[in-house]
Amino acid sequence: MRTHPQIISDLGGPLKVAGLVHADIGGDFEVVRKRVHAWNASGSIPGEYWTLLERSGAVSVAELAKAAERRKFPDRQSAPEAAA
């Protein structure tokens, strides 16, 4: 399972991700780009942007949620991953 920074990288990096979400959140593109760069640096994409990223078809809200859970609770594993 990918981490949030891996997902950002797989989507083409912070600049590309900023382009994906900019149309929906509006405002100055440079501000959006810096925001996405901060997500990448912190290792966490805020939940309110997950559905926007899901529209790209390259990531699901479920995957984003699982990655966030693993980041918040690194010692915890979900049942399917524990069985693997």
Backbone hydrogen bonds, N-H to C=O, Kabsch-Sander energy under -0.5 kcal/mol:
donor,donor_aa,acceptor,acceptor_aa,energy
7,I,3,T,-2.3
8,I,4,H,-2.5
9,S,5,P,-2.4
10,D,6,Q,-2.9
11,L,7,I,-1.8
12,G,9,S,-1.7
13,G,8,I,-2.7
17,V,13,G,-2.5
18,A,14,P,-2.5
19,G,15,L,-1.7
20,L,16,K,-1.7
21,V,17,V,-2.0
22,H,18,A,-2.2
23,A,19,G,-0.7
24,D,21,V,-0.7
25,I,21,V,-2.0
26,G,22,H,-3.0
32,V,28,D,-1.9
33,R,29,F,-2.9
34,K,30,E,-2.2
35,R,31,V,-2.1
36,V,32,V,-2.6
37,H,33,R,-2.3
38,A,34,K,-2.1
39,W,35,R,-1.9
40,N,36,V,-2.3
41,A,37,H,-2.6
42,S,38,A,-2.4
43,G,39,W,-1.5
44,S,39,W,-1.7
49,Y,46,P,-2.0
50,W,47,G,-1.4
53,L,49,Y,-1.9
54,E,50,W,-2.3
55,R,51,T,-1.4
56,S,53,L,-1.4
57,G,54,E,-2.0
64,L,60,S,-2.2
65,A,61,V,-2.6
66,K,62,A,-2.4
67,A,63,E,-2.4
68,A,64,L,-2.2
69,E,65,A,-2.5
70,R,66,K,-2.5
71,R,67,A,-1.9
72,K,68,A,-2.3
73,F,69,E,-3.1
76,R,73,F,-1.7
82,A,78,S,-2.3
83,A,79,A,-1.8
84,A,80,P,-0.8
